[in-house]
Amino acid sequence: MDDTFKYLIRADVTANGVVERSDVVGAIFGQTEGLLGEELDLRDLQQSSKVGRIDVEVSSEAGQSFGDVTIASSLDRVDTAILAASLETITRVGPCRARVEVTDIEDVRQAKRREVVERAKELLGEAFDESITTSEEIQAEVREAVRVADVTEYEGLPAGPRVGDADAVIAVEGRADVLTLLKYGIKNAVAVEGTDVPDAVAGLTRDRTVTAFLDGDRGGELILRELRQVGDVDYVAFAPDGRSVEDLPRHEVVRALQEKVEAADLPDDERARDAVAGDAAAGTDGGTVTVDAGTEPESDQRDAAASGADADPTPEPEREGADSGADPEPEPEPEPDSLAAHARAVVGGGTDSVRLLDADLAILDEAPADGAATAVGDADEPPHAVVLDGSLTQRLLDILAEHGVEEVVARETGEFVKRPVEVRIRTADQLAA
């Protein structure tokens, strides 16, 4: 039977005499011809392959004949039932009186479903082992496969897929470190594979912004010394003392990259790692806070406010919002729907803040302007655009490029030594023009 047929009509034939298969087939065609009109004419249906061949098996006993008839149909359920009912109008087969009774219309697809169910039961009982894989294990396995698939090669070295075209590159020690950064969405890392720094990595340092992100041990110090001798490293970051980059959780990777220091400020000997750690501690213990160039720290303003200096001399009744019959506050304005509108709200409003936007220009987060790097690094999803009421420095621009930011609007920009081509940079005035 052709797999395209959907139903099987089964019928019993009883004849009062000895008949053969050809007699039964002839009776079916002859006595149903013209009965149902042209659309359901059996011969036409066979020619158009809507009905299959008529299978008949006949046996004779004690002067009577008994047969089984099977007809395959690809018609719909209604037409198949009508065609089956027409068989019961047959009263003679050859020279003998006969009776035809339809015993069943089988849905072939249902039969296949039963076979599938039975086979599935067998497979469930035999083919599977006793271990049950949880959804978390499946997700972890798939993520790991994707990360491994994302590891490419740059001049024969393990690297993330963005190393070939990114303006900012992170140099790490080995393949495992590249995998760790890929796991956290950082796709521009390349492995130096030991203390003998390859020429390919040395070449990258000459025309890219390069951050060396190394293990917090003597091996990391030795690789940094080699990198600085053969290339031009811009920034340096270390894993915490005694730990490897590949073992760090996401928040520690982000923190280490945010606390990177300029290579030019580090000693050339093995004290470089201690210097990086010292700068990081100073930036987190409330002593020396690292502020991007061009951004005014607010500590003096806060101290002045705390000591009462330069207090607002305006008498209390004359201040805005005083309860002296002032008009009620206006309804809040709707969220801006364009980059220019966000720039007017953040920069034009003098908010001294940074606003992170997704690809639809919806607000992901807002933070103080001097915390822009931290806000971008801690964002649940990489922002598409950043609006900054402050000065865009080379250091901040490098961080934004590393995290995939595509558009930046700032109050003003500094001088850029290396300007990432994938980041569109504009001032608020340029956007408004």
LUMMI-634363 format. One record per residue (C-alpha): x, y, z; residue in one letter. Coordinates in steps of 0.1 Angstrom, whole numbers, padded with zeros to 4 digits. Example, Ala and Ser with C-alpha at 12.3 -4.5 7.8 and 13.67 -1.06 7.14 Angstrom:
// residues 2
+-------+-------+-------+------+
:    c1 :    c2 :    c3 : type :
+-------+-------+-------+------+
:  0123 : -0045 :  0078 :    a :
:  0137 : -0011 :  0071 :    s :
+-------+-------+-------+------+
//
This chain:
// residues 433
+-------+-------+-------+------+
:    c1 :    c2 :    c3 : type :
+-------+-------+-------+------+
:  0000 :  0000 :  0000 :    m :
:  0012 :  0035 : -0009 :    d :
:  0021 :  0056 :  0022 :    d :
:  0001 :  0085 :  0008 :    t :
: -0032 :  0067 :  0015 :    f :
: -0050 :  0077 :  0047 :    k :
: -0078 :  0051 :  0050 :    y :
: -0084 :  0014 :  0043 :    l :
: -0119 :  0002 :  0035 :    i :
: -0124 : -0034 :  0045 :    r :
: -0155 : -0054 :  0034 :    a :
: -0168 : -0091 :  0035 :    d :
: -0183 : -0106 :  0003 :    v :
: -0207 : -0136 :  0004 :    t :
: -0219 : -0152 : -0029 :    a :
: -0244 : -0181 : -0033 :    n :
: -0222 : -0199 : -0058 :    g :
: -0186 : -0203 : -0069 :    v :
: -0171 : -0170 : -0080 :    v :
: -0135 : -0158 : -0086 :    e :
: -0116 : -0126 : -0078 :    r :
: -0122 : -0111 : -0112 :    s :
: -0160 : -0115 : -0107 :    d :
: -0158 : -0095 : -0074 :    v :
: -0137 : -0067 : -0090 :    v :
: -0160 : -0065 : -0120 :    g :
: -0191 : -0063 : -0098 :    a :
: -0176 : -0035 : -0077 :    i :
: -0168 : -0014 : -0108 :    f :
: -0200 : -0023 : -0127 :    g :
: -0226 : -0018 : -0100 :    q :
: -0211 :  0014 : -0085 :    t :
: -0206 :  0031 : -0119 :    e :
: -0226 :  0063 : -0121 :    g :
: -0240 :  0058 : -0086 :    l :
: -0222 :  0086 : -0069 :    l :
: -0217 :  0110 : -0099 :    g :
: -0185 :  0119 : -0117 :    e :
: -0166 :  0132 : -0087 :    e :
: -0168 :  0099 : -0069 :    l :
: -0166 :  0075 : -0099 :    d :
: -0143 :  0047 : -0088 :    l :
: -0125 :  0044 : -0121 :    r :
: -0117 :  0081 : -0122 :    d :
: -0106 :  0081 : -0086 :    l :
: -0081 :  0053 : -0094 :    q :
: -0068 :  0071 : -0124 :    q :
: -0061 :  0102 : -0103 :    s :
: -0045 :  0080 : -0076 :    s :
: -0071 :  0091 : -0050 :    k :
: -0081 :  0054 : -0046 :    v :
: -0057 :  0025 : -0047 :    g :
: -0060 : -0009 : -0063 :    r :
: -0088 : -0032 : -0052 :    i :
: -0074 : -0062 : -0033 :    d :
: -0097 : -0093 : -0032 :    v :
: -0092 : -0127 : -0016 :    e :
: -0119 : -0154 : -0024 :    v :
: -0124 : -0189 : -0012 :    s :
: -0152 : -0214 : -0019 :    s :
: -0168 : -0239 :  0003 :    e :
: -0200 : -0261 :  0000 :    a :
: -0211 : -0242 : -0030 :    g :
: -0207 : -0208 : -0016 :    q :
: -0179 : -0182 : -0020 :    s :
: -0165 : -0159 :  0007 :    f :
: -0141 : -0130 :  0001 :    g :
: -0123 : -0101 :  0018 :    d :
: -0121 : -0068 : -0001 :    v :
: -0096 : -0040 :  0008 :    t :
: -0096 : -0006 : -0009 :    i :
: -0071 :  0022 :  0000 :    a :
: -0083 :  0058 : -0001 :    s :
: -0067 :  0092 :  0001 :    s :
: -0100 :  0110 :  0001 :    l :
: -0113 :  0128 :  0031 :    d :
: -0133 :  0110 :  0058 :    r :
: -0167 :  0119 :  0044 :    v :
: -0160 :  0109 :  0008 :    d :
: -0143 :  0077 :  0020 :    t :
: -0174 :  0068 :  0041 :    a :
: -0197 :  0074 :  0011 :    i :
: -0175 :  0053 : -0012 :    l :
: -0175 :  0025 :  0014 :    a :
: -0213 :  0027 :  0018 :    a :
: -0217 :  0024 : -0020 :    s :
: -0201 : -0011 : -0019 :    l :
: -0231 : -0024 :  0001 :    e :
: -0254 : -0017 : -0029 :    t :
: -0239 : -0047 : -0047 :    i :
: -0264 : -0076 : -0050 :    t :
: -0247 : -0099 : -0075 :    r :
: -0213 : -0112 : -0083 :    v :
: -0210 : -0129 : -0116 :    g :
: -0241 : -0151 : -0120 :    p :
: -0247 : -0154 : -0083 :    c :
: -0266 : -0135 : -0057 :    r :
: -0243 : -0118 : -0033 :    a :
: -0241 : -0096 : -0002 :    r :
: -0213 : -0071 :  0006 :    v :
: -0209 : -0057 :  0042 :    e :
: -0183 : -0031 :  0052 :    v :
: -0167 : -0043 :  0084 :    t :
: -0142 : -0015 :  0090 :    d :
: -0127 :  0018 :  0078 :    i :
: -0092 :  0019 :  0093 :    e :
: -0073 :  0052 :  0098 :    d :
: -0038 :  0043 :  0085 :    v :
: -0023 :  0072 :  0105 :    r :
: -0038 :  0060 :  0137 :    q :
: -0023 :  0026 :  0131 :    a :
:  0011 :  0043 :  0126 :    k :
:  0006 :  0062 :  0158 :    r :
: -0001 :  0029 :  0177 :    r :
:  0031 :  0015 :  0162 :    e :
:  0050 :  0046 :  0173 :    v :
:  0036 :  0044 :  0209 :    v :
:  0045 :  0007 :  0211 :    e :
:  0079 :  0012 :  0198 :    r :
:  0084 :  0042 :  0221 :    a :
:  0075 :  0020 :  0251 :    k :
:  0101 : -0005 :  0240 :    e :
:  0128 :  0022 :  0236 :    l :
:  0119 :  0037 :  0270 :    l :
:  0123 :  0004 :  0287 :    g :
:  0154 : -0008 :  0268 :    e :
:  0173 :  0020 :  0251 :    a :
:  0176 :  0045 :  0280 :    f :
:  0199 :  0040 :  0309 :    d :
:  0188 :  0046 :  0345 :    e :
:  0204 :  0081 :  0347 :    s :
:  0180 :  0111 :  0343 :    i :
:  0195 :  0142 :  0328 :    t :
:  0180 :  0174 :  0343 :    t :
:  0172 :  0205 :  0323 :    s :
:  0200 :  0223 :  0341 :    e :
:  0225 :  0196 :  0330 :    e :
:  0212 :  0199 :  0294 :    i :
:  0215 :  0237 :  0294 :    q :
:  0250 :  0235 :  0309 :    a :
:  0261 :  0209 :  0283 :    e :
:  0247 :  0230 :  0254 :    v :
:  0263 :  0262 :  0268 :    r :
:  0297 :  0245 :  0271 :    e :
:  0294 :  0232 :  0235 :    a :
:  0286 :  0267 :  0223 :    v :
:  0316 :  0282 :  0241 :    r :
:  0339 :  0256 :  0227 :    v :
:  0325 :  0262 :  0192 :    a :
:  0331 :  0299 :  0197 :    d :
:  0368 :  0294 :  0203 :    v :
:  0386 :  0302 :  0171 :    t :
:  0422 :  0307 :  0162 :    e :
:  0442 :  0339 :  0155 :    y :
:  0475 :  0331 :  0138 :    e :
:  0473 :  0296 :  0153 :    g :
:  0465 :  0308 :  0189 :    l :
:  0432 :  0301 :  0208 :    p :
:  0411 :  0332 :  0205 :    a :
:  0376 :  0346 :  0208 :    g :
:  0357 :  0353 :  0175 :    p :
:  0361 :  0391 :  0178 :    r :
:  0399 :  0392 :  0180 :    v :
:  0403 :  0395 :  0142 :    g :
:  0382 :  0427 :  0139 :    d :
:  0380 :  0443 :  0174 :    a :
:  0400 :  0474 :  0182 :    d :
:  0404 :  0464 :  0219 :    a :
:  0420 :  0430 :  0226 :    v :
:  0426 :  0411 :  0259 :    i :
:  0457 :  0390 :  0261 :    a :
:  0454 :  0360 :  0285 :    v :
:  0477 :  0331 :  0293 :    e :
:  0459 :  0300 :  0278 :    g :
:  0429 :  0284 :  0261 :    r :
:  0411 :  0279 :  0294 :    a :
:  0412 :  0316 :  0301 :    d :
:  0398 :  0323 :  0266 :    v :
:  0369 :  0299 :  0274 :    l :
:  0362 :  0315 :  0308 :    t :
:  0359 :  0350 :  0292 :    l :
:  0337 :  0336 :  0264 :    l :
:  0314 :  0322 :  0291 :    k :
:  0309 :  0357 :  0304 :    y :
:  0303 :  0372 :  0269 :    g :
:  0338 :  0386 :  0263 :    i :
:  0348 :  0375 :  0228 :    k :
:  0380 :  0395 :  0222 :    n :
:  0405 :  0375 :  0242 :    a :
:  0436 :  0358 :  0227 :    v :
:  0459 :  0333 :  0245 :    a :
:  0497 :  0339 :  0245 :    v :
:  0503 :  0302 :  0254 :    e :
:  0533 :  0306 :  0277 :    g :
:  0561 :  0330 :  0285 :    t :
:  0575 :  0329 :  0250 :    d :
:  0550 :  0355 :  0235 :    v :
:  0543 :  0348 :  0199 :    p :
:  0549 :  0374 :  0172 :    d :
:  0512 :  0374 :  0163 :    a :
:  0503 :  0388 :  0198 :    v :
:  0532 :  0412 :  0197 :    a :
:  0519 :  0425 :  0164 :    g :
:  0484 :  0430 :  0179 :    l :
:  0498 :  0453 :  0205 :    t :
:  0511 :  0478 :  0179 :    r :
:  0477 :  0487 :  0164 :    d :
:  0451 :  0476 :  0190 :    r :
:  0443 :  0487 :  0225 :    t :
:  0456 :  0457 :  0245 :    v :
:  0449 :  0447 :  0280 :    t :
:  0470 :  0420 :  0296 :    a :
:  0448 :  0400 :  0320 :    f :
:  0470 :  0374 :  0338 :    l :
:  0470 :  0350 :  0366 :    d :
:  0478 :  0363 :  0401 :    g :
:  0511 :  0344 :  0404 :    d :
:  0548 :  0345 :  0393 :    r :
:  0539 :  0330 :  0359 :    g :
:  0516 :  0360 :  0352 :    g :
:  0543 :  0384 :  0361 :    e :
:  0568 :  0367 :  0338 :    l :
:  0543 :  0368 :  0309 :    i :
:  0537 :  0405 :  0315 :    l :
:  0575 :  0413 :  0315 :    r :
:  0578 :  0394 :  0281 :    e :
:  0548 :  0412 :  0267 :    l :
:  0561 :  0446 :  0276 :    r :
:  0595 :  0438 :  0261 :    q :
:  0582 :  0426 :  0227 :    v :
:  0550 :  0447 :  0224 :    g :
:  0531 :  0478 :  0235 :    d :
:  0507 :  0468 :  0263 :    v :
:  0482 :  0496 :  0272 :    d :
:  0466 :  0482 :  0303 :    y :
:  0473 :  0455 :  0329 :    v :
:  0449 :  0435 :  0351 :    a :
:  0456 :  0405 :  0374 :    f :
:  0435 :  0378 :  0390 :    a :
:  0435 :  0380 :  0428 :    p :
:  0467 :  0368 :  0444 :    d :
:  0474 :  0331 :  0439 :    g :
:  0444 :  0325 :  0416 :    r :
:  0439 :  0319 :  0379 :    s :
:  0418 :  0338 :  0354 :    v :
:  0401 :  0305 :  0344 :    e :
:  0388 :  0300 :  0380 :    d :
:  0372 :  0334 :  0385 :    l :
:  0335 :  0339 :  0387 :    p :
:  0319 :  0365 :  0364 :    r :
:  0318 :  0394 :  0390 :    h :
:  0355 :  0390 :  0398 :    e :
:  0364 :  0390 :  0361 :    v :
:  0344 :  0422 :  0356 :    v :
:  0360 :  0438 :  0387 :    r :
:  0395 :  0429 :  0376 :    a :
:  0390 :  0444 :  0342 :    l :
:  0374 :  0475 :  0356 :    q :
:  0404 :  0480 :  0380 :    e :
:  0430 :  0476 :  0353 :    k :
:  0458 :  0501 :  0354 :    v :
:  0478 :  0518 :  0326 :    e :
:  0509 :  0498 :  0318 :    a :
:  0530 :  0530 :  0316 :    a :
:  0524 :  0536 :  0353 :    d :
:  0538 :  0502 :  0364 :    l :
:  0574 :  0493 :  0373 :    p :
:  0592 :  0470 :  0348 :    d :
:  0601 :  0444 :  0373 :    d :
:  0582 :  0418 :  0393 :    e :
:  0565 :  0445 :  0415 :    r :
:  0540 :  0452 :  0387 :    a :
:  0514 :  0428 :  0402 :    r :
:  0517 :  0444 :  0436 :    d :
:  0513 :  0478 :  0421 :    a :
:  0481 :  0467 :  0403 :    v :
:  0467 :  0452 :  0436 :    a :
:  0476 :  0484 :  0454 :    g :
:  0458 :  0506 :  0430 :    d :
:  0427 :  0483 :  0432 :    a :
:  0427 :  0484 :  0470 :    a :
:  0430 :  0522 :  0470 :    a :
:  0401 :  0525 :  0447 :    g :
:  0378 :  0503 :  0469 :    t :
:  0388 :  0512 :  0505 :    d :
:  0377 :  0549 :  0503 :    g :
:  0412 :  0563 :  0501 :    g :
:  0421 :  0571 :  0465 :    t :
:  0391 :  0569 :  0441 :    v :
:  0400 :  0565 :  0405 :    t :
:  0381 :  0589 :  0384 :    v :
:  0381 :  0591 :  0346 :    d :
:  0399 :  0621 :  0332 :    a :
:  0376 :  0650 :  0325 :    g :
:  0350 :  0639 :  0351 :    t :
:  0349 :  0662 :  0382 :    e :
:  0348 :  0643 :  0415 :    p :
:  0319 :  0652 :  0438 :    e :
:  0338 :  0648 :  0470 :    s :
:  0344 :  0685 :  0475 :    d :
:  0308 :  0693 :  0469 :    q :
:  0297 :  0666 :  0494 :    r :
:  0322 :  0679 :  0520 :    d :
:  0309 :  0714 :  0516 :    a :
:  0274 :  0703 :  0520 :    a :
:  0282 :  0683 :  0551 :    a :
:  0300 :  0713 :  0568 :    s :
:  0273 :  0738 :  0559 :    g :
:  0296 :  0759 :  0536 :    a :
:  0280 :  0778 :  0508 :    d :
:  0246 :  0769 :  0521 :    a :
:  0216 :  0780 :  0501 :    d :
:  0208 :  0815 :  0515 :    p :
:  0173 :  0816 :  0500 :    t :
:  0147 :  0820 :  0528 :    p :
:  0126 :  0789 :  0533 :    e :
:  0092 :  0804 :  0522 :    p :
:  0107 :  0816 :  0489 :    e :
:  0121 :  0783 :  0477 :    r :
:  0105 :  0765 :  0449 :    e :
:  0079 :  0739 :  0459 :    g :
:  0072 :  0756 :  0492 :    a :
:  0037 :  0749 :  0505 :    d :
:  0024 :  0784 :  0498 :    s :
: -0003 :  0778 :  0472 :    g :
:  0021 :  0765 :  0446 :    a :
:  0007 :  0747 :  0416 :    d :
:  0006 :  0709 :  0418 :    p :
:  0035 :  0690 :  0403 :    e :
:  0030 :  0683 :  0365 :    p :
:  0025 :  0648 :  0353 :    e :
:  0057 :  0629 :  0346 :    p :
:  0069 :  0631 :  0310 :    e :
:  0069 :  0599 :  0290 :    p :
:  0102 :  0580 :  0285 :    e :
:  0123 :  0594 :  0256 :    p :
:  0119 :  0575 :  0224 :    d :
:  0150 :  0587 :  0205 :    s :
:  0187 :  0590 :  0213 :    l :
:  0185 :  0628 :  0209 :    a :
:  0157 :  0629 :  0235 :    a :
:  0178 :  0608 :  0259 :    h :
:  0207 :  0632 :  0254 :    a :
:  0184 :  0662 :  0262 :    r :
:  0172 :  0645 :  0294 :    a :
:  0206 :  0634 :  0306 :    v :
:  0231 :  0659 :  0293 :    v :
:  0208 :  0688 :  0287 :    g :
:  0193 :  0684 :  0321 :    g :
:  0228 :  0685 :  0338 :    g :
:  0221 :  0653 :  0357 :    t :
:  0258 :  0643 :  0361 :    d :
:  0247 :  0607 :  0353 :    s :
:  0250 :  0580 :  0328 :    v :
:  0221 :  0562 :  0311 :    r :
:  0224 :  0527 :  0295 :    l :
:  0200 :  0519 :  0266 :    l :
:  0191 :  0487 :  0248 :    d :
:  0187 :  0484 :  0210 :    a :
:  0151 :  0497 :  0213 :    d :
:  0164 :  0527 :  0233 :    l :
:  0146 :  0516 :  0264 :    a :
:  0164 :  0524 :  0297 :    i :
:  0184 :  0495 :  0311 :    l :
:  0201 :  0514 :  0340 :    d :
:  0211 :  0548 :  0353 :    e :
:  0241 :  0556 :  0375 :    a :
:  0264 :  0585 :  0385 :    p :
:  0286 :  0596 :  0356 :    a :
:  0318 :  0586 :  0374 :    d :
:  0305 :  0551 :  0378 :    g :
:  0299 :  0546 :  0341 :    a :
:  0325 :  0518 :  0337 :    a :
:  0311 :  0499 :  0367 :    t :
:  0275 :  0503 :  0354 :    a :
:  0283 :  0489 :  0320 :    v :
:  0304 :  0460 :  0334 :    g :
:  0276 :  0450 :  0359 :    d :
:  0247 :  0453 :  0333 :    a :
:  0227 :  0421 :  0329 :    d :
:  0228 :  0426 :  0291 :    e :
:  0254 :  0446 :  0271 :    p :
:  0239 :  0480 :  0264 :    p :
:  0235 :  0491 :  0228 :    h :
:  0240 :  0528 :  0236 :    a :
:  0254 :  0549 :  0265 :    v :
:  0244 :  0586 :  0272 :    v :
:  0269 :  0603 :  0295 :    l :
:  0267 :  0637 :  0312 :    d :
:  0304 :  0639 :  0314 :    g :
:  0337 :  0637 :  0295 :    s :
:  0343 :  0605 :  0274 :    l :
:  0379 :  0595 :  0281 :    t :
:  0401 :  0570 :  0263 :    q :
:  0399 :  0546 :  0293 :    r :
:  0361 :  0547 :  0294 :    l :
:  0359 :  0543 :  0256 :    l :
:  0381 :  0512 :  0257 :    d :
:  0358 :  0497 :  0284 :    i :
:  0327 :  0504 :  0264 :    l :
:  0342 :  0489 :  0233 :    a :
:  0351 :  0457 :  0252 :    e :
:  0315 :  0453 :  0263 :    h :
:  0300 :  0457 :  0228 :    g :
:  0286 :  0493 :  0231 :    v :
:  0278 :  0506 :  0196 :    e :
:  0268 :  0542 :  0203 :    e :
:  0280 :  0568 :  0228 :    v :
:  0267 :  0603 :  0234 :    v :
:  0287 :  0624 :  0258 :    a :
:  0287 :  0660 :  0270 :    r :
:  0323 :  0663 :  0257 :    e :
:  0351 :  0640 :  0245 :    t :
:  0388 :  0639 :  0252 :    g :
:  0417 :  0632 :  0229 :    e :
:  0416 :  0596 :  0217 :    f :
:  0449 :  0578 :  0208 :    v :
:  0430 :  0547 :  0196 :    k :
:  0395 :  0552 :  0185 :    r :
:  0374 :  0519 :  0181 :    p :
:  0357 :  0518 :  0146 :    v :
:  0327 :  0498 :  0159 :    e :
:  0317 :  0525 :  0184 :    v :
:  0299 :  0556 :  0170 :    r :
:  0309 :  0586 :  0192 :    i :
:  0290 :  0619 :  0192 :    r :
:  0286 :  0648 :  0216 :    t :
:  0251 :  0660 :  0227 :    a :
:  0256 :  0692 :  0207 :    d :
:  0265 :  0672 :  0175 :    q :
:  0234 :  0650 :  0180 :    l :
:  0211 :  0681 :  0184 :    a :
:  0226 :  0699 :  0154 :    a :
+-------+-------+-------+------+
//
